[in-house]
Amino acid sequence: MKNKFYFFIAISIFYINIYSQNINPFQSGEWLKYKITYSGIFKAGEATVKLTDGILNNKMVFHAKINARSTGAVNLFFKVKDRYESFFTPKDIIPLKFIRDIDEGGYTKNLNILFDDTKSTATVIDFKKNKRFNFSTNKNIQDMVSVFYYLRSFFKMEDLNENNEISVNMFFDSENYVLKVKYLKSEFINTTFGKVYCYKIQPYVQSGRVFKKDESLTMWITADKNRIPIKMKADLLVGSIKIDLESFSSLTHPFEVQFD
């Protein structure tokens, strides 16, 4: 029998500031790069996720930025260039501002959303239509970027049983909705880096325009202290996509990999 051992890839860069006391599973400077594959055949795009310190309305915040774009032959028939940003409080992960600037095959949208958690309101600024809208929001709201960090901080998967679900209040474009996430199981998966022990989860999505069914999306989150999404799979109305972590830097904790 082969001897198995854990090899810790310690690439963490520790910042001495108000945030980096290892309270969160992430820190300023964290950078993740993903490869997007269509129907398991060819590379369709790539995405990066970067977290930095910022200041908004005289408050210290985390600034998360996601850039996604299509690559190669995909650009010939469906070019994608998306940018998502979120400014949120470091401790409680309360979003203050959200940016969505996308171009997906000619479908464009350019929105800023300003959140006021104390009043439970959201102001949506639509630059394309040159209009401003005010909405009431649910308590403890998250945007589609901040929720990524909220779940990493507060979703304690090790305490859940298989098929347990949690719910998170979300605000997207102009709507309040509840995101439900099901914990499926824990397992080792093969990755570019080696075998990684992960939590397998299933965020429910809206079927119809993009996804084949509500249970179309499956994610694997590293079971170490970083809690980073390392793999995603989704069944679309036409074909499927697979998203794999390709590289990373400035993690808060050692990245745990097992080699046979």
C-alpha positions as CSV (number, residue, x, y, z in Angstrom):
1,M,0.0,0.0,0.0
2,K,1.3,3.4,-0.9
3,N,2.2,5.7,2.0
4,K,0.0,8.8,2.0
5,F,1.1,12.0,3.5
6,Y,-0.1,15.6,3.5
7,F,2.1,18.2,1.8
8,F,1.4,21.7,2.9
9,I,2.0,24.4,0.2
10,A,2.6,27.4,2.3
11,I,2.3,30.4,0.1
12,S,0.5,32.8,2.5
13,I,1.7,36.4,2.6
14,F,0.7,37.8,6.0
15,Y,-0.2,41.5,6.2
16,I,0.0,43.4,9.5
17,N,-3.1,45.5,9.4
18,I,-6.6,45.7,10.9
19,Y,-7.9,42.7,9.0
20,S,-5.1,40.1,8.9
21,Q,-5.4,38.5,12.3
22,N,-6.5,35.2,10.7
23,I,-10.1,35.9,11.7
24,N,-11.2,35.5,8.1
25,P,-10.3,32.7,5.8
26,F,-9.1,35.4,3.3
27,Q,-6.9,38.5,3.4
28,S,-6.0,41.5,1.3
29,G,-4.0,40.4,-1.7
30,E,-5.7,37.1,-2.2
31,W,-5.8,36.3,-6.0
32,L,-7.5,33.3,-7.7
33,K,-7.5,32.4,-11.4
34,Y,-9.9,30.0,-13.0
35,K,-10.0,28.2,-16.3
36,I,-13.5,27.8,-17.9
37,T,-14.1,24.8,-20.2
38,Y,-17.2,24.2,-22.3
39,S,-18.7,20.7,-22.5
40,G,-15.3,19.2,-21.5
41,I,-13.9,19.9,-25.0
42,F,-12.2,23.3,-25.2
43,K,-11.2,26.2,-23.1
44,A,-13.9,28.8,-23.3
45,G,-12.6,31.5,-21.0
46,E,-10.9,32.5,-17.8
47,A,-11.7,34.5,-14.7
48,T,-9.8,36.2,-11.9
49,V,-10.9,37.0,-8.4
50,K,-8.8,39.7,-6.5
51,L,-9.3,41.0,-3.0
52,T,-7.7,44.3,-1.8
53,D,-8.1,46.9,0.9
54,G,-10.1,49.9,0.1
55,I,-11.8,53.0,1.5
56,L,-15.5,53.8,0.8
57,N,-17.4,56.7,2.4
58,N,-14.4,57.1,4.8
59,K,-14.7,53.5,5.9
60,M,-12.1,50.8,5.6
61,V,-13.5,48.0,3.4
62,F,-12.5,45.0,1.4
63,H,-12.7,45.5,-2.3
64,A,-13.4,42.3,-4.3
65,K,-13.1,42.3,-8.1
66,I,-14.0,39.6,-10.5
67,N,-13.1,39.8,-14.2
68,A,-14.3,37.1,-16.6
69,R,-13.7,36.9,-20.3
70,S,-14.1,34.5,-23.2
71,T,-11.0,33.3,-25.0
72,G,-10.1,31.6,-28.3
73,A,-12.7,30.5,-30.8
74,V,-15.6,31.4,-28.4
75,N,-14.9,35.1,-29.2
76,L,-15.9,34.5,-32.8
77,F,-19.6,33.7,-31.9
78,F,-20.2,34.7,-28.3
79,K,-17.7,37.2,-26.8
80,V,-17.9,37.8,-23.1
81,K,-16.3,40.5,-21.0
82,D,-17.7,40.8,-17.5
83,R,-16.6,42.8,-14.4
84,Y,-18.2,42.5,-11.0
85,E,-17.0,44.4,-7.9
86,S,-18.1,44.5,-4.3
87,F,-17.1,46.8,-1.4
88,F,-18.0,45.2,2.0
89,T,-17.1,45.5,5.7
90,P,-14.2,43.2,6.7
91,K,-15.6,41.8,9.9
92,D,-19.3,41.2,9.2
93,I,-19.2,41.0,5.4
94,I,-21.9,43.7,4.9
95,P,-22.0,44.9,1.3
96,L,-21.9,48.7,0.8
97,K,-21.5,48.9,-3.0
98,F,-21.8,46.5,-5.9
99,I,-20.8,47.0,-9.5
100,R,-22.0,44.9,-12.5
101,D,-20.5,45.8,-15.9
102,I,-21.1,43.1,-18.4
103,D,-21.0,42.4,-22.2
104,E,-22.2,38.9,-23.0
105,G,-22.6,38.3,-26.7
106,G,-23.9,41.9,-27.2
107,Y,-26.1,41.8,-24.1
108,T,-24.8,44.6,-21.9
109,K,-25.6,45.9,-18.5
110,N,-23.9,48.6,-16.4
111,L,-25.2,48.9,-12.8
112,N,-24.0,50.3,-9.5
113,I,-25.9,49.3,-6.4
114,L,-25.5,51.3,-3.1
115,F,-26.6,49.4,0.0
116,D,-27.7,51.0,3.3
117,D,-27.8,48.2,5.8
118,T,-29.2,50.4,8.6
119,K,-32.2,51.4,6.5
120,S,-32.5,48.1,4.6
121,T,-32.4,49.9,1.2
122,A,-30.6,49.5,-2.1
123,T,-30.2,52.3,-4.6
124,V,-29.7,50.9,-8.2
125,I,-28.0,53.2,-10.7
126,D,-28.5,52.1,-14.2
127,F,-25.9,53.9,-16.4
128,K,-27.3,52.3,-19.6
129,K,-30.8,53.7,-19.0
130,N,-29.5,56.8,-17.1
131,K,-32.0,56.0,-14.3
132,R,-31.9,55.6,-10.5
133,F,-34.2,53.3,-8.6
134,N,-34.7,52.7,-4.8
135,F,-35.7,49.4,-3.3
136,S,-36.3,48.0,0.2
137,T,-34.1,45.0,1.0
138,N,-34.3,42.1,3.4
139,K,-32.1,42.1,6.5
140,N,-28.5,40.7,6.3
141,I,-28.4,41.1,2.5
142,Q,-25.6,40.0,0.3
143,D,-24.7,40.8,-3.3
144,M,-23.5,38.2,-5.8
145,V,-19.8,38.9,-5.0
146,S,-19.9,39.5,-1.2
147,V,-21.8,36.2,-0.8
148,F,-18.7,34.4,-2.0
149,Y,-16.8,35.8,1.1
150,Y,-19.8,35.6,3.4
151,L,-20.1,31.8,2.9
152,R,-16.4,31.3,3.3
153,S,-16.6,33.1,6.7
154,F,-19.9,31.8,8.2
155,F,-20.9,28.7,6.3
156,K,-19.5,26.0,8.7
157,M,-19.8,23.0,6.5
158,E,-18.0,20.7,9.0
159,D,-21.0,21.1,11.3
160,L,-23.6,20.0,8.7
161,N,-25.0,16.7,7.9
162,E,-25.4,15.5,4.3
163,N,-28.3,17.2,2.5
164,N,-28.6,20.0,5.1
165,E,-29.4,23.4,3.6
166,I,-28.6,27.0,4.6
167,S,-30.2,30.2,3.3
168,V,-28.8,33.6,2.5
169,N,-30.7,36.8,1.7
170,M,-29.6,38.2,-1.6
171,F,-30.2,41.3,-3.8
172,F,-29.6,41.1,-7.5
173,D,-30.2,43.9,-10.0
174,S,-33.6,44.9,-8.6
175,E,-34.9,41.8,-6.7
176,N,-34.7,40.3,-3.3
177,Y,-34.4,36.6,-3.2
178,V,-33.2,33.8,-1.0
179,L,-30.1,31.8,-2.1
180,K,-30.3,28.2,-0.8
181,V,-27.2,26.1,-0.6
182,K,-27.2,22.3,0.0
183,Y,-24.3,20.5,1.6
184,L,-23.9,17.2,-0.2
185,K,-20.8,15.5,1.2
186,S,-17.0,15.7,1.8
187,E,-14.6,14.0,-0.6
188,F,-11.2,14.0,-2.2
189,I,-11.0,15.3,-5.7
190,N,-8.2,15.3,-8.3
191,T,-7.0,18.8,-9.2
192,T,-4.1,20.4,-11.0
193,F,-2.4,20.7,-7.6
194,G,-2.9,17.1,-6.5
195,K,-5.7,15.5,-4.4
196,V,-7.6,18.0,-2.3
197,Y,-10.1,17.3,0.4
198,C,-13.3,19.3,-0.3
199,Y,-16.8,20.1,0.7
200,K,-19.2,19.4,-2.1
201,I,-22.1,21.8,-2.2
202,Q,-25.0,22.7,-4.5
203,P,-26.2,26.3,-4.7
204,Y,-29.7,26.4,-6.1
205,V,-29.9,28.5,-9.3
206,Q,-32.9,29.7,-11.4
207,S,-33.6,27.3,-14.3
208,G,-34.7,28.6,-17.7
209,R,-32.6,31.3,-19.4
210,V,-29.2,29.8,-18.7
211,F,-29.3,26.7,-16.4
212,K,-31.0,23.4,-17.3
213,K,-32.5,23.0,-13.8
214,D,-32.4,24.4,-10.3
215,E,-29.8,21.8,-9.2
216,S,-27.6,22.5,-12.3
217,L,-24.6,24.0,-10.3
218,T,-22.2,22.0,-8.2
219,M,-19.2,23.4,-6.4
220,W,-16.3,22.0,-4.4
221,I,-14.8,24.1,-1.6
222,T,-11.4,23.3,-0.1
223,A,-11.9,21.8,3.4
224,D,-8.8,23.7,4.7
225,K,-9.0,27.0,6.5
226,N,-9.0,29.0,3.2
227,R,-12.4,27.6,2.0
228,I,-11.7,28.5,-1.6
229,P,-13.9,27.3,-4.5
230,I,-11.6,24.9,-6.4
231,K,-14.0,23.4,-8.9
232,M,-17.4,24.1,-10.3
233,K,-19.7,22.3,-12.8
234,A,-22.9,23.5,-14.4
235,D,-25.4,21.9,-16.8
236,L,-26.6,24.6,-19.2
237,L,-29.6,24.6,-21.6
238,V,-27.0,23.9,-24.3
239,G,-23.9,21.9,-23.2
240,S,-22.1,22.4,-19.9
241,I,-19.3,24.3,-18.3
242,K,-16.5,23.3,-15.9
243,I,-14.5,25.9,-13.9
244,D,-11.2,24.8,-12.3
245,L,-8.9,26.8,-10.1
246,E,-5.7,27.2,-12.2
247,S,-3.4,29.3,-9.9
248,F,-3.6,31.4,-6.7
249,S,-1.5,33.6,-4.5
250,S,-1.5,35.3,-1.1
251,L,-3.8,32.8,0.7
252,T,-4.2,33.4,4.4
253,H,-3.5,29.8,5.4
254,P,-1.5,26.8,4.0
255,F,-3.1,25.1,1.0
256,E,-3.5,21.5,1.8
257,V,-2.8,18.9,-0.9
258,Q,-2.4,15.1,-0.6
259,F,0.0,13.2,-2.9
260,D,0.0,9.4,-3.2
